[in-house]
Amino acid sequence: MKFVLSAEQRMFGETLRDLLAEAETPKTIRAWAAGDTGPGRALWSSVAEAGVFAVAVPEGSGGAGPLPVELCVAAEELGRAAAPGPYVETLAAAELLGGVGRGESPWLRRIADGEAVVSLAVPHALDADIADLVLDADGVEREPGERVTSLDPARRLFRIRGAVPGFTDFGALLCAAQQIGLGRSLLDVSVAYAKTRRQFGRPIGEYQAIKHHLASALVELEFARPLVYGAALSYGTPDFARDVSAAKAAASEASYATAKTALQVHGAIGYTDEYDPSLWIRKARALYSAWGTVSEHRARVMAAL
């Protein structure tokens, strides 16, 4: 099944894509990894002005949501740009804080305006040291502990005191959308590289082995993407958790496979810190096990059948 976005949803995504492209995110990613959050916070404000955070906040708290399809569109574009910072965590926290029976949280209006950075312990909290609020998966406020090593230097993870391991389905859905965008960006740059890199007098993209790897990556991403948007459409139904797990497992496998293909196509240069695609490759590996492992999500799907 192919899900087609509305004209308004496509425009929302295109606007955000243009904004992120102009921001030159590789510089922002490297600065964020080095502890300089200034460029990243400036980008955060621009994303807020585009209305991304408001889409996650209920109307009664100054937002326009939650609108899961639009948020998946936003997360996909944020993933395409590999934008650093707890975007998914803040959006998931807005949905968590705005849940039925919770009442109006004073944090929601701040999130909608882009004034609050929120992290969630799932089980580690991303950028907890600069977050205005840290919550666990149950919405309980927590204190950050020591920093832990991450596969992606721009994903600055912290242990959280007293937090019980877990994740929210909404966050897992947005992470899956983020992975689709990340994978498409890696595929695009790999195709472009294969057209220009020459060996034995020919572009390497003319060799069948390279074509097959790139085609397989495209197929995996194209099959995973409808699962993500299908899960978004099931938000609020009894099937939501099952559909999210199916989407997250597929998106994790697809984005990670694309990252490995990108590394194979680029060769040794793909490992270098100075080469921008390496930032995307590292993020793809880190997100592979974020918000629940592939095995955990497959087990949830099997249990629901």
C-alpha positions as CSV (number, residue, x, y, z in Angstrom):
1,M,0.0,0.0,0.0
2,K,1.3,3.5,-0.9
3,F,0.3,6.3,1.4
4,V,0.1,9.7,-0.3
5,L,0.5,12.9,1.7
6,S,-1.9,15.8,1.2
7,A,-0.7,18.9,-0.5
8,E,-0.5,20.7,2.8
9,Q,1.6,17.9,4.4
10,R,4.0,17.9,1.4
11,M,4.4,21.6,1.6
12,F,5.1,21.3,5.3
13,G,7.9,18.8,4.6
14,E,9.3,20.8,1.7
15,T,9.4,24.0,3.8
16,L,11.2,22.2,6.6
17,R,13.6,20.5,4.1
18,D,14.6,23.9,2.6
19,L,15.1,25.4,6.1
20,L,17.4,22.5,7.2
21,A,19.3,22.6,3.9
22,E,20.1,26.3,4.4
23,A,21.3,25.6,7.9
24,E,24.3,23.5,6.8
25,T,23.7,20.9,9.5
26,P,27.1,19.2,9.2
27,K,28.7,22.2,10.9
28,T,26.0,22.2,13.5
29,I,26.4,18.5,14.2
30,R,30.2,18.9,14.7
31,A,29.7,21.8,17.0
32,W,27.1,20.0,19.0
33,A,29.4,17.0,19.4
34,A,32.1,19.3,20.6
35,G,29.9,20.8,23.3
36,D,29.0,24.0,21.4
37,T,25.2,24.0,21.3
38,G,24.9,27.6,20.0
39,P,24.3,26.7,16.3
40,G,22.1,23.9,17.3
41,R,19.9,26.0,19.5
42,A,19.6,28.6,16.7
43,L,18.4,25.8,14.4
44,W,16.0,24.6,17.2
45,S,14.4,28.1,17.2
46,S,14.0,28.1,13.4
47,V,12.4,24.6,13.5
48,A,10.0,25.9,16.2
49,E,9.1,28.9,14.1
50,A,8.2,26.5,11.3
51,G,5.5,25.1,13.7
52,V,7.0,21.7,14.3
53,F,6.7,21.6,18.1
54,A,3.2,23.1,18.0
55,V,2.0,20.2,15.9
56,A,2.8,17.9,18.9
57,V,1.0,20.0,21.5
58,P,-2.8,19.9,22.1
59,E,-4.9,22.9,20.9
60,G,-5.9,23.7,24.5
61,S,-2.2,24.3,25.4
62,G,-1.3,26.5,22.5
63,G,-0.6,23.9,19.8
64,A,-2.4,22.3,16.9
65,G,-2.1,18.6,17.6
66,P,-1.0,16.1,18.2
67,L,-1.0,15.3,14.5
68,P,1.0,12.1,14.0
69,V,1.3,12.2,10.2
70,E,2.6,15.7,10.2
71,L,5.0,14.9,12.9
72,C,6.3,11.9,11.0
73,V,6.8,14.3,8.0
74,A,8.8,16.6,10.3
75,A,10.8,13.7,11.8
76,E,11.7,12.4,8.4
77,E,13.1,15.7,7.3
78,L,15.0,16.1,10.6
79,G,16.4,12.7,10.0
80,R,17.3,13.6,6.4
81,A,19.4,16.5,7.8
82,A,20.7,14.5,10.8
83,A,19.8,17.6,12.9
84,P,21.4,17.2,16.4
85,G,19.4,17.6,19.6
86,P,16.5,15.9,21.3
87,Y,13.8,16.7,18.7
88,V,12.1,13.3,18.9
89,E,12.3,13.3,22.7
90,T,10.7,16.7,23.0
91,L,7.9,15.9,20.5
92,A,7.3,12.6,22.3
93,A,7.3,14.4,25.7
94,A,4.7,16.8,24.4
95,E,2.4,13.9,23.4
96,L,3.0,12.3,26.8
97,L,2.4,15.4,28.8
98,G,-0.7,16.2,26.8
99,G,-2.2,12.8,27.3
100,V,-5.8,12.1,28.4
101,G,-6.3,12.6,32.1
102,R,-3.0,14.5,32.7
103,G,-4.5,18.0,32.7
104,E,-2.6,20.9,31.3
105,S,1.1,20.9,31.9
106,P,2.8,24.3,32.1
107,W,5.6,22.8,30.0
108,L,3.3,22.3,26.9
109,R,3.1,26.0,25.9
110,R,6.9,26.3,26.3
111,I,7.4,23.3,24.1
112,A,5.0,24.6,21.5
113,D,6.9,27.9,21.4
114,G,10.3,26.2,21.1
115,E,11.3,27.6,24.5
116,A,11.7,24.2,26.2
117,V,14.1,21.4,25.4
118,V,12.9,18.1,26.9
119,S,14.7,14.7,27.1
120,L,13.2,11.3,27.8
121,A,15.0,8.4,29.5
122,V,14.6,5.5,27.1
123,P,16.6,4.3,29.0
124,H,19.3,6.9,28.6
125,A,18.4,10.5,28.1
126,L,19.7,12.4,25.1
127,D,21.3,15.8,25.9
128,A,20.1,15.7,29.4
129,D,22.7,18.2,30.6
130,I,21.2,21.0,28.4
131,A,17.6,19.9,28.7
132,D,15.1,22.1,30.6
133,L,13.2,19.0,31.7
134,V,14.1,15.3,31.8
135,L,11.3,12.7,32.1
136,D,11.1,8.9,32.2
137,A,8.7,6.9,30.0
138,D,6.0,7.4,32.5
139,G,6.2,11.2,32.5
140,V,7.9,11.4,35.9
141,E,10.6,14.1,36.2
142,R,14.1,12.8,36.8
143,E,17.6,14.0,37.5
144,P,20.4,13.2,35.0
145,G,23.5,11.2,36.1
146,E,26.8,10.6,34.4
147,R,27.4,10.7,30.7
148,V,27.8,7.4,28.8
149,T,29.6,6.6,25.6
150,S,27.6,6.9,22.4
151,L,28.3,5.4,18.9
152,D,27.4,8.9,17.6
153,P,29.4,11.7,19.3
154,A,26.5,14.1,18.5
155,R,24.1,11.9,20.5
156,R,25.2,12.9,24.0
157,L,23.6,10.3,26.3
158,F,23.2,10.4,30.1
159,R,22.1,7.8,32.7
160,I,19.0,8.8,34.6
161,R,18.7,8.2,38.3
162,G,15.7,6.0,39.2
163,A,14.4,5.7,35.7
164,V,12.9,2.4,34.7
165,P,13.9,1.2,31.2
166,G,11.2,1.7,28.7
167,F,10.0,3.8,25.8
168,T,6.9,5.5,24.5
169,D,5.2,4.3,21.3
170,F,4.9,7.8,20.0
171,G,8.6,8.4,20.4
172,A,9.4,5.1,18.7
173,L,7.2,6.1,15.8
174,L,9.0,9.4,15.3
175,C,12.4,7.7,15.6
176,A,11.3,5.4,12.8
177,A,10.4,8.3,10.6
178,Q,13.7,9.9,11.5
179,Q,15.5,6.8,10.3
180,I,13.7,6.8,7.0
181,G,14.9,10.3,6.3
182,L,18.4,9.4,7.4
183,G,18.4,6.4,5.1
184,R,17.2,8.4,2.1
185,S,19.9,11.0,2.7
186,L,22.6,8.3,2.8
187,L,21.1,6.6,-0.3
188,D,21.1,9.9,-2.3
189,V,24.7,10.8,-1.4
190,S,25.8,7.3,-2.3
191,V,24.1,7.3,-5.7
192,A,25.7,10.7,-6.4
193,Y,29.1,9.4,-5.4
194,A,28.7,6.3,-7.5
195,K,28.1,8.4,-10.5
196,T,31.3,10.4,-10.1
197,R,33.8,8.0,-8.5
198,R,35.7,6.2,-11.3
199,Q,37.6,3.0,-11.3
200,F,39.1,1.2,-14.3
201,G,37.9,4.1,-16.5
202,R,34.2,3.9,-15.6
203,P,32.0,5.4,-12.9
204,I,31.6,2.7,-10.2
205,G,27.8,3.1,-10.5
206,E,28.0,1.3,-13.8
207,Y,29.0,-1.9,-12.1
208,Q,26.2,-4.4,-11.4
209,A,27.4,-5.1,-7.8
210,I,27.1,-1.4,-6.9
211,K,23.7,-1.1,-8.6
212,H,22.3,-4.1,-6.8
213,H,23.4,-2.8,-3.4
214,L,21.9,0.6,-4.0
215,A,18.7,-0.9,-5.4
216,S,18.3,-3.2,-2.4
217,A,18.7,-0.2,0.0
218,L,16.0,1.7,-1.9
219,V,13.6,-1.3,-1.8
220,E,14.1,-1.7,2.0
221,L,13.4,2.0,2.6
222,E,10.4,2.1,0.3
223,F,8.9,-0.9,2.0
224,A,9.5,0.6,5.5
225,R,8.1,4.0,4.8
226,P,4.5,3.0,4.4
227,L,4.7,1.1,7.7
228,V,5.7,4.3,9.4
229,Y,2.8,6.3,8.0
230,G,0.4,3.5,8.4
231,A,1.3,3.4,12.1
232,A,0.8,7.2,12.3
233,L,-2.7,6.7,10.9
234,S,-3.5,4.1,13.6
235,Y,-2.7,6.5,16.4
236,G,-5.4,6.3,19.1
237,T,-6.5,2.8,18.1
238,P,-5.8,-0.5,19.8
239,D,-3.4,-1.5,17.0
240,F,-1.1,1.5,17.5
241,A,1.5,-0.3,19.6
242,R,1.7,-3.2,17.2
243,D,1.9,-1.0,14.1
244,V,4.6,1.2,15.7
245,S,6.7,-1.9,16.5
246,A,6.4,-3.1,12.9
247,A,7.4,0.3,11.6
248,K,10.3,0.7,14.0
249,A,11.7,-2.8,13.2
250,A,11.5,-2.2,9.5
251,A,12.9,1.3,9.6
252,S,15.8,0.3,11.8
253,E,16.8,-2.6,9.4
254,A,16.3,-0.4,6.3
255,S,18.3,2.6,7.6
256,Y,21.1,0.5,9.0
257,A,21.4,-1.6,5.8
258,T,21.5,1.7,3.8
259,A,24.3,3.0,6.1
260,K,26.3,-0.2,5.5
261,T,25.8,0.1,1.7
262,A,26.9,3.8,1.9
263,L,30.0,2.8,3.7
264,Q,30.7,0.1,1.1
265,V,30.2,2.4,-1.8
266,H,32.3,5.2,-0.4
267,G,35.1,2.9,0.8
268,A,37.7,4.1,3.4
269,I,36.7,7.8,3.0
270,G,33.3,6.9,4.6
271,Y,35.1,6.4,7.9
272,T,36.8,9.8,8.1
273,D,35.6,12.4,10.5
274,E,36.0,15.2,7.9
275,Y,33.7,13.5,5.4
276,D,30.1,14.6,6.0
277,P,28.4,11.2,5.2
278,S,30.2,9.7,8.2
279,L,28.0,11.8,10.5
280,W,24.9,10.2,9.0
281,I,26.4,6.7,9.1
282,R,27.2,7.0,12.8
283,K,23.7,8.3,13.5
284,A,22.1,5.4,11.6
285,R,24.0,2.9,13.8
286,A,23.1,4.7,17.0
287,L,19.4,4.9,16.1
288,Y,19.3,1.2,15.2
289,S,18.9,0.2,18.8
290,A,17.3,3.5,20.1
291,W,13.7,3.4,21.3
292,G,13.6,-0.3,21.6
293,T,15.7,-2.9,19.7
294,V,14.6,-4.7,16.6
295,S,14.2,-7.9,18.6
296,E,12.0,-6.2,21.2
297,H,9.7,-4.7,18.5
298,R,9.5,-7.9,16.6
299,A,8.5,-9.7,19.8
300,R,5.7,-7.1,20.3
301,V,4.4,-7.7,16.8
302,M,4.4,-11.5,17.3
303,A,2.6,-11.1,20.6
304,A,-0.1,-9.1,19.0
305,L,-0.8,-11.6,16.2
